[in-house]
Amino acid sequence: MTAPAVATDIGIALDRDADDELADLRSEFDLPRQDDGAALHYLCGHSLGLMPVAARQAVIRELDRWSRLGAQAHLDAGGWFAFHERFAAPLAGLIGADAREVVAMNSLTVNLHLMLASFFRPTGERRRILIEHGAFPSDRYAVESQLAFHGLDPATELVRLAAESGRLTAESLDAALARDDGRVALVLLPGIQYLTGEAIDLAACAAVARRHGCRIGFDLAHAIGNLELNLRAAEPDFAVWCSYKYLNGGPGAIAGCFVNRRWIGDDSLPRLAGWWGHDPRTRFDGATGFSPMASAEAWQLSNPPILAMAPLEASLTLFADAGLERLRRKSVALTGYLEALVRSLCGDAVEILTPADPAARGAQLSLRLCREAAATARIAASMRAAGVVVDWRAPDVLRLAPVPLYNRFVDVHAGASALAAALEE
Ligand SMILES: Cc1ncc(COP(=O)(O)O)c(C=O)c1O
């Protein structure tokens, strides 16, 4: 392989940082530091996004309200009764949906189960679920257990989409559904595949699923806050995501859920219900039957965990200020720079699993090291000793994600240089 020419000189990175119109956003985050106080080069936002400085105050504000007001904080102006409502519009903006299609609630896998309870309705021969080969374990466990819950055998009724061309394309989905001949009831695909970093064409895949008579949902864990998404155009039945990666909502932060507006108010759709999905005007009045809210909020079960939600608001404010379009432009530049440096500095010692086309990836680059697992772990550790944080997925994949909200071109330079040095050790 011939590496394309790229200036590996640190001066290039410094110049690009100097020209970065979003550079000031970095100061809105607390940066993990090394023992000597220097900021780490944090390339791990695909795993856990950094803490917005304002998150601390947001949590303290709610703790103060609890301490001052007790239960009264639920009903106070701006209180907790309607706290979740403030998240719908900004989250909808990030995924290209209507606010009434979006709700912040629970955690990702819980939301996936709630969506599968509503949308996976096996009937007759049509009783299979299709997911991608190598899906995130929790997604696989969720769909396997849903199949078992319906008395179906996951060994035969779970179909795995092998990416035939090495890619998760609408064509490979089309071929798999055609092969399956009307037996798949529901398709669950990622917005971005967690291991390879490949972004799928949501609209094309949703169109294929619909054409084959299947319902389709997306796991947007690695896509929200990373790509410019347009669910209004893709029209999946549902989508779920977590908020602790590119959304910087904090560990175990409140997750999110999208329900397509065509299903809202449709009584034919069963749902696992709780009081927080009931019409708020009569929520405390057990005398009436369950009266669902006219939005995705109808899928809420419990009153929301305020302290796990507050940090997300701080982060969403930063997205609103910066604008996803500008963030994405910087993200494409950062990841393109990372790719060019890795090719130039590491050559054949690494295989880049992530597609080269910027439209088919987000911030993350996944690198397969042509080494055994122990050596891959050692390389990740050696990069950490050089002040670079990445993550490692067994047996041999390193994932690096420069995040446009807080990463600089010099972080990318440090990451690629530390990798090249570790490979030579
Ligand atoms: C693609 C994907 N799906 C599901 C999960 C599980 O998320 P949770 O523990 O929030 O349910 C993760 C967590 O990283 C993930 O990356």
The ligand as an SDF file (V2000), in Angstrom:
LIG
                    3D

 16 16  0  0  0  0  0  0  0  0999 V2000
  -24.5160    0.1380   20.1270 C   0  0  0  0  0  0  0  0  0  0  0  0
  -24.8590    0.0040   21.5810 C   0  0  0  0  0  0  0  0  0  0  0  0
  -26.0150   -0.5700   21.9140 N   0  0  0  0  0  0  0  0  0  0  0  0
  -26.3500   -0.7370   23.2250 C   0  0  0  0  0  0  0  0  0  0  0  0
  -25.5140   -0.3080   24.2390 C   0  0  0  0  0  0  0  0  0  0  0  0
  -25.9260   -0.5400   25.6690 C   0  0  0  0  0  0  0  0  0  0  0  0
  -26.2720    0.6390   26.3070 O   0  0  0  0  0  0  0  0  0  0  0  0
  -26.9440    0.7230   27.7460 P   0  0  0  0  0  0  0  0  0  0  0  0
  -26.0210    0.1010   28.7390 O   0  0  0  0  0  0  0  0  0  0  0  0
  -27.0310    2.1860   27.9740 O   0  0  0  0  0  0  0  0  0  0  0  0
  -28.2610    0.0520   27.6990 O   0  0  0  0  0  0  0  0  0  0  0  0
  -24.3070    0.3210   23.9100 C   0  0  0  0  0  0  0  0  0  0  0  0
  -23.3790    0.7870   24.9660 C   0  0  0  0  0  0  0  0  0  0  0  0
  -22.2860    1.2470   24.7390 O   0  0  0  0  0  0  0  0  0  0  0  0
  -23.9700    0.4700   22.5360 C   0  0  0  0  0  0  0  0  0  0  0  0
  -22.8080    1.0270   22.1600 O   0  0  0  0  0  0  0  0  0  0  0  0
  1  2  1  0
  2  3  1  0
  2 15  2  0
  3  4  2  0
  4  5  1  0
  5  6  1  0
  5 12  2  0
  6  7  1  0
  7  8  1  0
  8  9  2  0
  8 10  1  0
  8 11  1  0
 12 13  1  0
 12 15  1  0
 13 14  2  0
 15 16  1  0
M  END
$$$$
